Each structure stands twice: as C-alpha cells, then as structure tokens.
Amino acid sequence: MNPSRRTVLAAGGLLAGGAVWAMTPSTSSAAIASPTDGWRRTTFTYSMQKPWNLDLSDRYSNSGGVHRMWVYSTDEPMSEGSSTDPRTEMRWKQEYTSGQHMWDADVYLPSGTNGATFAQILRVIHPEGTPATDFMLNAYSADGGTVRAYDRTVLKTNAYDTWFNVKLEHNASSGTVKVYFDDRLVLTTADRGPATRHFKNGVYHHGSGRAEARFRNITYWTR
C-alpha cells in the first residue's frame, strides 16, 4: 500500500508510537569538497509512474539529458481507484535493506511548484505501524521557492528557477540520512527503522495547481 502523502506530510516529524523525529540542520559554513569521496558510481534502473489515464509523454520529457516531470492537482493517481495523490515520478528499482546508498542529481524547480515532493526514500516494505517513507524533500512557494524536509525544517530558500545539486545519502545500516545541497551538508537525521526501501524522484503533488521538477546528471552511488 502507498497511502496518501498528505497524511505522511502531516506526520513528518513523528515516528511510530508518537516519538519525536529529530532533524538537525547543519550550521557549518565549511563547504565539503566532495561528499562522494570513497563512494563508487553504481548503475541503476527505474520505471515511470504517471496518471493512469494519460500517456507518459503527457507528463514527462527527456531532452538533452534533462528529465522533466510535471503533474496537476486535478490529475488522476497512478492506478485507477487509488486514493494516493497525483504524480509523475521515476521509481528506482534498486531496493535495499542495509549498506550505504546515495541519490545525486541537479534539480530545477520552476516557479509555482507548491506542495510537491521531488525526492524521497520510500519504505516499500515496512513493519506495520511504521511510516511509509524514511525521508522526503518538498517544494513550497514561500520565499522564492522553499525546500523543506517533509513540511517542516527549511533547508533552502530562493530555490525557484535555478539549478542546484542535491545529494541524498542513506546509511541504512546505521539509520542515518544526510542531505547535501551543492556539496554542503544541510541536514542530518534518522531514518524510520528497518525496512526495504528505494529512491524516487519527480513530482508527487500534495498541493494545488501545477507542479514540475527537472533533473539532470542523475547518479547512484554506493559503498
């Protein structure tokens, strides 16, 4: 099951049982030369998810190495009869339960995208009563485009209409998630406990109107 993310967003700061989920934004001003030092580039595959009643080309394009995905709040979910929000997403097929994994891409969020998840770690198999996601990055319209961890911690403002690099690192063995923007650590937090998970990127739209995200130089790293 993949429940509506509106519920997930509202509970973004809670673990199963009501415990507080701590997120620690980085206060360091020192840029990290390369978060991928010691990592190896790894091949990856993916499938595309889109409104069930539309052709993929109605909500996705790939030109010059730029993957462009968009969706409207009035669109259908990915399967007929589903209660989930509309989306156009790349669903990575590499599933893992342990080890260190990193999603890496340049991201572009056009003006107006509000209330959409553009990158996440999805817990595709997880114990009953635990959350469906380990982490989500969401775009909102405040302050020239705001990126938040779920709907809470602000990680970036003035994010609209400019390319910036995002690295989402998950140490599934230690239960740690780290977020880097332009190779600067901006957040360290805990995942939601043991699960089988995978990466996703695109637009999973919890807001109103039109949402879009673009991606280039998408890379998978492991170690």
Secondary structure, 3 states (H helix, E strand, C coil): CCCCHHHHHHCCCECCCCCECCEEECCCCCCCCCCCCCCEEECCCEEEECCCCCCHHHCEEEECCEEEEEEECCCCCCCCCCCCCCEEEEEECCCECCCEEEEEEEEEECCCCCCEEEEEEEEEECCCCCCCEEEEEEEECHHHCEEEECCCEEEECCCECCEEEEEEEEECCCCEEEEEECCEEEEEEECCCCCEEEEEEEEEECCCCEEEEEEEEEEEEEC
